[in-house]
Amino acid sequence: MLADASCERNTDVDWAQVRKSYPAQQPLLNLNNAAVSPPPFVVEQAVIDAYRFISKNPDVNMWTGLDLKLPDIKRRLATLADCDADEVVLNRNASEGLSVAIFGVQMSTGDRVVVSSWDYPSALGGWQQRQSREGVVVDSVTFDPLASDEEIIGAYSSAICPATRVLHLTHMIHWTGRVLPVARLCALARERGIITIVDAAQSFAQMPISFRELGCDFFVTSLHKWLGAPVGNGMMIIKRGRLRETWPLLASFDATPDTVDKFDHWNLGTYNSALQAGIEPAIGFHQAIGVGNIHARLRALTRYWTRLAADIDGLQIHTPLETETLGAVSLFSVDGIDAVHLERVLRQSFSVHVKYRRVGQLEGLRVSPHIYMNEADLDVFVDALRKAVKYA
Ligand SMILES: Cc1ncc(COP(=O)(O)O)c(C=O)c1O
């Protein structure tokens, strides 16, 4: 296989072999893996096989065939996330998990939630909805994503008050790739009896992560970004003690009130078991490389392209580069050049796909390579960027 199965960093990974295990990205150089990543071939094939199997006898083959593997899939995901298997919910994506948590927590008029302007828009939309419909009060924190951990913790702490019931946190900010000191923020919340929701859509499987160490109540992620599972898979982890008091988003068919069943895919209506059949090979592929190696490689790729591009006039990087939490995601802008235009030129003239992002006053282009990419891809990108900036 590719390397040993440990989570520790191992420099012997054959990255060229990893690259061959993925479908070639064409016609665009895909530097937007933070949105959704391609699955390795082994995952793609498992889905195709499962889909054909389902077609032969859908009812039986899905629900008493493929589903037999789900307890084992949950056990393996629990190992990756360091939680108990009976705290794991399988669903369709992180957006779904966010809504389950946001609308599921019991709150009364006047109860407050602390969010940040960097949180995922549909999470903020969920909280706004609770504010409009129920009178829950949303307190929004703002901070410079280049600020120190201490400053960020200070910003959250000063927004917390006695009426705060929930702290909503994003582990890796998807706009810029900044990783927040979430374990420390959860500790701060726990001391005050505040419920924590952690959006780990960008961090899970991109970097070593432990649900137990984060110490949150709700942990939400998709599996189609950094784990490489098929598009349409998400996971939520709910601390056992929160199960009974949390409402499910969709009415359950036959779930007991204090188990994860009421949030689980069984109770989300008919779902596509073929997509779930791709989770296990994705975990196997991921574990064979090791999450420590994956994170180190992604960090190295980000440092590689940012150093290469450093002499481009007016280039600004909006992501802290010299931290151990740096991963694949970063945001840049070029002084005096419209980012929307630059994105278009890169795509239309150079077949390079990066993502325009704007939040508040900050706008730029997000770059997110994945483990199937290499330095040569980033040479192509930086060369294209140099030319695009010159002629923009
Ligand atoms: C931080 C964050 N949260 C939530 C989501 C939503 O994820 P999904 O597409 O799985 O619903 C994303 C997607 O990019 C994200 O980056």
The ligand as an SDF file (V2000), in Angstrom:
LIG
                    3D

 16 16  0  0  0  0  0  0  0  0999 V2000
  -16.7750   25.4970    7.1270 C   0  0  0  0  0  0  0  0  0  0  0  0
  -17.8390   24.8290    6.3010 C   0  0  0  0  0  0  0  0  0  0  0  0
  -18.9710   24.4620    6.8720 N   0  0  0  0  0  0  0  0  0  0  0  0
  -19.9590   23.8560    6.1910 C   0  0  0  0  0  0  0  0  0  0  0  0
  -19.8300   23.5940    4.8530 C   0  0  0  0  0  0  0  0  0  0  0  0
  -20.9450   22.9250    4.1130 C   0  0  0  0  0  0  0  0  0  0  0  0
  -20.5280   21.6740    3.7140 O   0  0  0  0  0  0  0  0  0  0  0  0
  -21.3920   20.7280    2.8020 P   0  0  0  0  0  0  0  0  0  0  0  0
  -21.1010   21.1280    1.4100 O   0  0  0  0  0  0  0  0  0  0  0  0
  -20.8950   19.3620    3.1320 O   0  0  0  0  0  0  0  0  0  0  0  0
  -22.7990   20.9090    3.1550 O   0  0  0  0  0  0  0  0  0  0  0  0
  -18.6540   23.9680    4.1930 C   0  0  0  0  0  0  0  0  0  0  0  0
  -18.5010   23.7390    2.7550 C   0  0  0  0  0  0  0  0  0  0  0  0
  -17.6280   24.2130    2.0960 O   0  0  0  0  0  0  0  0  0  0  0  0
  -17.6300   24.5980    4.9390 C   0  0  0  0  0  0  0  0  0  0  0  0
  -16.4900   24.9640    4.3710 O   0  0  0  0  0  0  0  0  0  0  0  0
  1  2  1  0
  2  3  1  0
  2 15  2  0
  3  4  2  0
  4  5  1  0
  5  6  1  0
  5 12  2  0
  6  7  1  0
  7  8  1  0
  8  9  2  0
  8 10  1  0
  8 11  1  0
 12 13  1  0
 12 15  1  0
 13 14  2  0
 15 16  1  0
M  END
$$$$
